[in-house]
Amino acid sequence: MKPVKTIKSNYSIRIYAKDDSRLYIEQFHFRGIKVKYYPATNHRASRVKLYDTRHKKTVWLPYSYRHGDIKSQAIEHLWNLGLEPGGFTYDEKSGEYTVLTTNFYDSI
């Protein structure tokens, strides 16, 4: 496996104090890849949907029992494409992960 890179800030926000002095806060601008599990039906096996929120592209992967975890499966898929994940979020209401990366160019 490739070594993990340290993510550097790629965005800053300017805020103003009450005395009108300026402060720049370093931030990260991420690209989100939504990851959701779809159970088996009468016609299809279990699968995982990856949706690129920036490029509006969807990729379907067969569910990997080797991983047993859609987040790990998605991160490995993205890693192998050169999209180094820098973090993730989880939406408990929808059951979706959003994997975050600073690579805005490569396709999923």
C-alpha positions as CSV (number, residue, x, y, z in Angstrom):
1,M,0.0,0.0,0.0
2,K,1.0,3.6,-0.6
3,P,1.9,5.7,2.4
4,V,-0.8,8.2,3.6
5,K,-0.2,11.8,2.8
6,T,-0.7,14.6,5.3
7,I,-3.5,16.8,4.1
8,K,-2.6,20.5,3.9
9,S,-5.2,23.3,4.2
10,N,-6.6,24.2,0.7
11,Y,-8.9,27.0,1.7
12,S,-9.1,29.9,4.2
13,I,-12.0,31.9,5.6
14,R,-11.7,35.6,6.6
15,I,-13.7,36.6,9.7
16,Y,-13.9,39.9,11.4
17,A,-13.7,40.6,15.1
18,K,-15.9,43.3,16.8
19,D,-13.0,45.8,16.4
20,D,-12.9,45.1,12.6
21,S,-9.6,43.3,12.8
22,R,-9.3,40.4,10.4
23,L,-8.5,36.8,11.1
24,Y,-7.9,34.1,8.5
25,I,-8.9,30.6,9.5
26,E,-7.4,27.7,7.5
27,Q,-10.0,25.2,6.3
28,F,-10.2,22.2,4.2
29,H,-12.4,22.1,1.0
30,F,-13.4,18.5,0.4
31,R,-15.2,16.6,-2.4
32,G,-17.8,14.2,-1.1
33,I,-18.5,10.7,-2.3
34,K,-21.8,9.3,-0.8
35,V,-21.8,5.6,0.0
36,K,-25.0,3.6,0.5
37,Y,-25.8,-0.1,0.9
38,Y,-28.6,-1.7,-1.1
39,P,-29.7,-5.1,0.1
40,A,-30.4,-8.1,-2.3
41,T,-33.6,-8.3,-4.2
42,N,-35.2,-11.1,-6.2
43,H,-33.1,-10.0,-9.2
44,R,-30.0,-8.4,-7.8
45,A,-27.3,-9.3,-5.3
46,S,-26.4,-6.9,-2.4
47,R,-24.5,-3.9,-3.7
48,V,-22.9,-0.6,-2.8
49,K,-23.6,2.7,-4.5
50,L,-20.9,5.4,-4.7
51,Y,-22.2,8.8,-5.8
52,D,-19.8,11.6,-6.6
53,T,-21.6,14.8,-5.4
54,R,-19.3,17.1,-7.5
55,H,-19.3,15.3,-10.8
56,K,-22.8,13.7,-10.4
57,K,-21.5,10.3,-11.3
58,T,-22.7,7.0,-9.8
59,V,-20.7,3.7,-9.6
60,W,-22.2,0.5,-8.4
61,L,-20.0,-2.1,-6.6
62,P,-21.0,-5.7,-5.6
63,Y,-21.1,-5.9,-1.8
64,S,-17.8,-7.2,-0.5
65,Y,-18.2,-9.8,2.2
66,R,-14.4,-9.7,2.6
67,H,-14.7,-6.2,3.9
68,G,-18.1,-6.6,5.6
69,D,-18.2,-2.8,5.8
70,I,-19.3,-0.5,3.0
71,K,-17.2,2.4,4.3
72,S,-14.0,0.3,4.1
73,Q,-15.0,-1.1,0.8
74,A,-15.6,2.4,-0.7
75,I,-12.4,3.8,0.8
76,E,-10.4,0.9,-0.7
77,H,-12.0,1.5,-4.1
78,L,-11.3,5.2,-4.0
79,W,-7.7,4.6,-2.8
80,N,-7.1,2.3,-5.7
81,L,-8.3,5.0,-8.1
82,G,-5.8,7.5,-6.6
83,L,-8.5,9.4,-4.7
84,E,-7.0,9.5,-1.2
85,P,-9.7,9.8,1.4
86,G,-9.1,12.4,4.0
87,G,-12.1,11.6,6.3
88,F,-15.7,10.6,6.3
89,T,-19.1,11.5,7.9
90,Y,-22.1,9.3,8.6
91,D,-25.7,10.3,8.4
92,E,-27.6,8.0,10.8
93,K,-31.0,9.0,9.4
94,S,-30.3,7.9,5.8
95,G,-27.6,5.3,6.7
96,E,-25.2,6.9,4.3
97,Y,-21.5,7.6,4.6
98,T,-19.8,10.5,2.8
99,V,-16.2,9.8,2.2
100,L,-14.2,13.1,1.8
101,T,-11.2,13.7,-0.5
102,T,-9.3,16.8,-1.6
103,N,-8.9,15.3,-5.1
104,F,-11.4,17.2,-7.3
105,Y,-10.3,16.0,-10.7
106,D,-10.1,12.2,-10.9
107,S,-13.2,10.3,-11.7
108,I,-14.7,7.6,-9.5
